[in-house]
Amino acid sequence: MGGSYFTHLECSSACGAGPFDPRDTHFLCPSCKLPMLARYDLKAARAWKKESLADRAPNMWRYRELMPLLAGDEPVTLGEGFTPLIHAKRLGATLGLERLWIKDESLNPTNSFKARGLSAAISRAKTLGATTVYLNTAGNAGNAAAAYAAAAGMKCEVFIPKDAKQPFIDECRLYGANVTLVEGLITDAGRVAAETAKPRGWYDVSTFREIGRCEGKKTMGYELAEQLGWTLPDWIIYPTGGGTGLVGMWKAFEELEAIGWLAPMARPKMVSVQPETCAPTVRAFERGAATADTWENAHTVADGLRVPRAIADFLILRGIRESHGTAVAVSDEQMVADMIVMGSLEGVSAAPEGGAALSAVRKLVADAKIQKHETVVLFNTGGALKYLDVLHS
């Protein structure tokens, strides 16, 4: 495996603070308290050739040269990444789409796309000497954090809403994590987590509180390009809570162009999908706002989408607009129905979030925004097994 082009961290906002030493522990920008991003020597990285991937393991660390580890660092991995890209011919036929694909993230360790971000975040935490990591979570991220912390020999503290589905709570404990149940939403869990962790010096692996979560998720963009023969789809349909994957993939496409692995081409239109009962990004997009307001009384059967406001909302909205994409809200009823459609037509185990992505495709086709000949990739971000109760509600 190759070395690393990882050079520094910098603020993601107009503040522009940085560069920061990649060997120092940094969370939010010290100047504006917004997320920071990992940066690489992309000019030097042009010497790295995509042909080198041929003999590498089919996981996300095949791209380690553009991951936040320095030469000699070893990742904490359970084999995450390089998930199937399924040509959904039967499902596409019902929608009049010839090139509909499902990127099935349910086949990652711990059954969701969260494995990618937590593998990268825990890997970095370990290189920086952390012994205890913590996060607030709606469920899947907590499961992934607990699993990767166990693999790294670290302690994990999980803060999760008290009304989270029991399988999420049980799985965190399965991997040895200490679970704190919090009254309220994921934002309330984040407040309690920060208050508890700060005096103890724990390492924060919450969404966009450090660079690894975004860098792990960006590998979905690398994989799409590789699996499509170093081309890109016309549309990416992405269920959005914290939005790490959407932001990460947009970053991935920029990096691939910069190192010469992708010819300059039209990038995908990025579509953020949220439930009608918790749609801060959709509302902000429709209003032309640069950031989102907090969504009051957030509720949905899709636990991963019950995020009243994302800390990186400005990056999500920027990516949607730069891509000439859009934001779509769908009902809980439709997303649950589309879980069953994906299962019965394609054999894909879809969580409500994946069902929501299909529901958004339906809307975009009905509105004649997606054309028959276009290539569409919808993300199934997790499996159905932790959500089977919603099929009977």
ZITA-V550403 format. One line per field, one symbol per residue. phi: phi as a letter, one per 30 degrees, with the letter a starting at -180 (. if undefined). A space follows every 50 residues. Layout:
# ZITA-V550403
phi: ???
This chain:
# ZITA-V550403
phi: .dcbcdcacbddcdeidkdcddccdbcdeddcicdcbdbbddddddddcd dddeccddbdddcdecbdbcejdcdcbcjdjhddccdddddeddcicdbc bcdcddcdeiiaddedddedddededdcidcbcbacacldddddeddddd ddicdbcccbedcddeeddddededjdcccdbdjcddddddddddddedc idcdcdeidaddeddddddddededddciibbddbbcbdbcdiedddddd ddddddddcidcdeaddddccccbdecabddddddddiddbcddddhdaa ddedcdbdacdceddddddddddidabbcbdeddddddedddddcbicdc deddedddedeedddddiddcedddbccccdaddddbedddcd
